[in-house]
């Protein structure tokens, strides 16, 4: 009886040493540089949708703005985030805003102080 209690106690204590498996999570529209290179100002909305797919964010208040967002999380940490915003006017692409967001935010304590 005593041995079984000790065994169960050791088994339960050892569970704290293991961390649970965290999944790789990819969300949104992955837009590669090759896909983006084929998109040109002046294309129609249907042509852009054929090349890039349906945008992740479709705002009814801004029907002429399409937002493609991609996030990659691994082991609970943000590894990659990209945003692409397309602006249309009269079914014609007018502007492309491509923003790659840094995956590793800079901590305030690791930044060197500015020279005076």
Phi and psi in degrees as a GROMACS rama.xvg file:
@    title "Ramachandran Plot"
@    xaxis  label "Phi"
@    yaxis  label "Psi"
@TYPE xy
-63.801  -38.7258  UNK-2
-65.881  -39.3569  UNK-3
-67.6277  -36.2859  UNK-4
-66.917  -42.7362  UNK-5
-64.6709  -42.4903  UNK-6
-62.3312  -45.6069  UNK-7
-64.788  -39.6149  UNK-8
-62.93  -44.6375  UNK-9
-65.4942  -38.3938  UNK-10
-63.7962  -45.1225  UNK-11
-66.8406  -37.5942  UNK-12
-67.1197  -34.4317  UNK-13
-71.0229  -21.0409  UNK-14
-65.4214  -25.333  UNK-15
-72.6535  -16.5115  UNK-16
-79.318  -20.8239  UNK-17
-95.6791  140.894  UNK-18
-102.587  147.314  UNK-19
-69.428  152.516  UNK-20
-70.6901  130.419  UNK-21
-110.586  132.096  UNK-22
-77.277  156.072  UNK-23
-81.7297  124.669  UNK-24
-121.05  121.627  UNK-25
-114.463  122.605  UNK-26
-125.639  143.551  UNK-27
97.4344  -158.165  UNK-28
-103.645  115.824  UNK-29
-83.7885  112.958  UNK-30
-107.259  112.402  UNK-31
-80.559  165.301  UNK-32
-65.7964  -30.5345  UNK-33
-67.1661  -41.0636  UNK-34
-64.728  -43.5335  UNK-35
-66.8178  -32.6259  UNK-36
-66.3859  -26.0263  UNK-37
-82.7052  -14.3906  UNK-38
-84.1238  126.63  UNK-39
-125.462  148.171  UNK-40
-61.507  136.175  UNK-41
103.312  -10.3575  UNK-42
-71.1189  154.555  UNK-43
-80.8194  164.904  UNK-44
-61.9623  -38.0652  UNK-45
-67.7219  -35.5086  UNK-46
-66.5001  -42.3509  UNK-47
-65.258  -41.2899  UNK-48
-64.8091  -33.5961  UNK-49
-65.928  -39.2582  UNK-50
-78.1694  -42.6659  UNK-51
-106.993  -16.3694  UNK-52
90.7622  179.97  UNK-53
-72.0968  134.131  UNK-54
-65.8947  148.469  UNK-55
-67.4767  -41.9618  UNK-56
-107.985  119.918  UNK-57
-123.524  95.9343  UNK-58
-86.9094  119.111  UNK-59
-66.9562  -21.7529  UNK-60
-80.088  -20.9627  UNK-61
-128.191  71.5108  UNK-62
-66.7396  -20.1745  UNK-63
-92.9338  10.0848  UNK-64
-123.635  125.744  UNK-65
-114.743  133.531  UNK-66
-118.244  123.357  UNK-67
-106.811  122.723  UNK-68
-125.034  137.828  UNK-69
-134.143  132.16  UNK-70
-132.962  137  UNK-71
-125.414  118.906  UNK-72
-118.068  131.864  UNK-73
-131.532  127.865  UNK-74
52.8837  38.6478  UNK-75
79.6447  2.77464  UNK-76
-114.667  138.155  UNK-77
-70.7055  118.71  UNK-78
-99.147  -34.75  UNK-79
-153.947  140.193  UNK-80
-146.601  129.167  UNK-81
-132.748  145.891  UNK-82
-132.827  139.162  UNK-83
-133.833  124.412  UNK-84
-120.009  128.859  UNK-85
-116.088  136.164  UNK-86
-114.839  129.196  UNK-87
-113.995  154.144  UNK-88
-145.448  120.774  UNK-89
55.5643  47.2211  UNK-90
62.5221  24.4618  UNK-91
-129.79  132.306  UNK-92
-67.8161  124.452  UNK-93
-107.022  -34.3702  UNK-94
-150.125  145.887  UNK-95
-124.737  123.006  UNK-96
-114.144  114.506  UNK-97
-111.389  122.443  UNK-98
-132.279  122.579  UNK-99
-101.857  120.208  UNK-100
-89.8928  137.314  UNK-101
-63.6568  133.118  UNK-102
-79.114  -28.0729  UNK-103
-110.647  100.044  UNK-104
-65.3934  145.129  UNK-105
-81.5616  129.543  UNK-106
-80.1476  144.95  UNK-107
-66.5877  -29.1136  UNK-108
-79.6713  -14.9034  UNK-109
-94.9253  -1.39809  UNK-110
-88.8308  132.46  UNK-111
-69.693  143.631  UNK-112
-67.1719  149.155  UNK-113
-73.7168  144.723  UNK-114
-73.2871  142.21  UNK-115
